[in-house]
Amino acid sequence: MGKYLINELVQVEEAGATRSHGKGERREDYADAWRDTGNVVLVGLPGSGKAALAEALAERTGAPVATPGDAAAAAAALAGRGTIVVLADGLVEDPAVRPLIHGAGKVFYLMADSSILSARAAEREGAADREDLWREFSARLAVMEPVFYEVLHFIVQAGGTPDAMVGDALEKIAY
């Protein structure tokens, strides 16, 4: 189901019916493992701003940042407490790491579309062919977005300013 989560077609019997969803009234409404760890886990594609957000959150909270490079280091970081863990998309996709993510802390998916990601990558890498980068990011986003949805607790819009991302994340961390 995870792979087709976004593409699922739902038939509605009552054309005028609506349903509202809102934030729970109490923390107990969201009883989840992240409540006890103190970890913040950042996931997203390259260029979404994970490293910049981690650095800004570390400055504001005093929490250390872990950026694991392999599955073993990711598992160790996710098992820790009070850490900002930055996971590359390949680690989120790793079958040894993915089941550990959701319960390891408050998981933030830094969501951005492929045009933003490819523009940032082109600027960072000095790439001339933005069209090819856009195609690569579009293909990777199609694969990874359902995976990110499987592990997330919160979404942070990565297309905004760094200050807006930090403010949004801090509000959700405090919740």
N, C-alpha and C positions, 0 to 999 in steps of 0.2 A: 504494500500500500504506500509506503514512503516514497517510492520512486514516482508514483502517479498522483501524489497528494494534490498538487496544484491543478492537474488536468482532469480531475474527477468531475463528471457531470452529475448534477443533482436535479431531480424532477421535483417541483413544488406543486402541491395540490391546490393550495390556496394562493391565488395570484397576488392578493393584497396583503397577505400575512407578513409580519415583520418580527424580528427577534433582536433584542438589544443585549450586548455583552459589555460589561464594565468591570472596573477594578473591584476586587473583593473588599469587603468592609473591614476584615481583620486579617492579620498575618496567617492565622490558622486556616483561612480559606485557600492558602497556597502552601500547605504542608508538603515540603519537598526537601530533598537531601541538602540542597545548597544552603539552607538556613543555618546549618551547624559548622560549615567549613571555613567561612570567611574568605574563600577564594573568589576571584573574578576571572572568568575564562573568556578570552576574546577570539572569535573565529571570523573568517571571511577570506575572500580572495586577495591576492597581492594587489596593493594599491588602495585597499579599502581604509587604511589608516590605523591598522591594529597597533603597530609599533608606536606611532605618535600618540594614540589614545592611552596606551599602556604607560608611556612616559609621563603624560599629563596626570593620569590617575595616581601614579606613584608619587609625584610631587605633592598632590593634594591630600593623599591618604597616608603616605609614609610606608606603604606596602612595597615589598620587593617585587621585581619583575622576573619571570622565568620565561625564556624562549627556547624550549627544547628543540633539539635537532633530529631526534630519532624517537622511535616508539618507546624504548625503555626510559629515556629521559622524560618523555611526555607522561608516561604512567607515574613516574616518581613525582613530577611536578603536580599532577592532578591529585595525588594522594596526600599532598602537603596541606598546610593550613595558612590562611592569611596572605596568599600570594596572588599576584596578577599573572595569569598564565596566558601567553600568546601562542596560539596554535596555527601553524601553516595549514593550508587546505589539504595537503597530502597527508598530514597527521590526522586530521579530522576524518578523512576517508579510510584510514588504516583500520582494518577489522580488529586489531588488538587494542586500539586506542578509543575508537568510537563509543563502545559501551561504557567507558569510564567517564566520559565527558559530562553528561547530563547531571549526574549526582555529585560532581566534584566541586561545584560552586555555582554562582550566578553566571549563566552562559549568555554572552552577548554576541549576536550575529551582526556584524557591521555590513549592512546591506547597501550596495551600490550597483548601478546598471553597468553594462559592459562598455558603454561609451565613456563614462567617467573613469573606469578602471584602466581602459586602454590609453586614454589621454594621460593619466598619471604615469603609467608605465613608459609611454613614449617619452615623456618629459624626463623621467628618472634615468632611463637607459639611453636617451639620445637617439631613439629609433626614428627612422624617416618614414617607414610604411605603417601609418596608423590604421589603415584599412585591414591589413593582415593581423595586426594586434587586436583590433576590434573583433575580427572573426574568431581568433583564438580565445579571447575572453568570453565571447558569447557562447562558444561551445563548452568551455569549462564551467561557466555559470549554469548552463542547462544541466550539467552532471551534478554539480556541487550544491546548488540551492536546495534541492530536496534533502540532501544530507545535513545541511545546516539547520533546516527546519526540524529534523529529527532530534537534534541535540540542544536547541536553544531554549532559553527562558524569555529573553528580551531581544528586541530588534532596535538597533541604533542606525539611523539614516546616515550613511557615510558620505553623502553628497554635500552635506552642510559644512559649516565652518568648524574648525577644531574646538572652539569654545562651546559651540552648540552641542557637539558630540559629548564633551566632558560634562556639561551641565545635565544632559539627558541621562548619561550613564550614572552620574552621582545621585541623581534623583531616584533612579531604579535600584541602585545599591543600597540606599537608605531605606527603601521600602521593606 
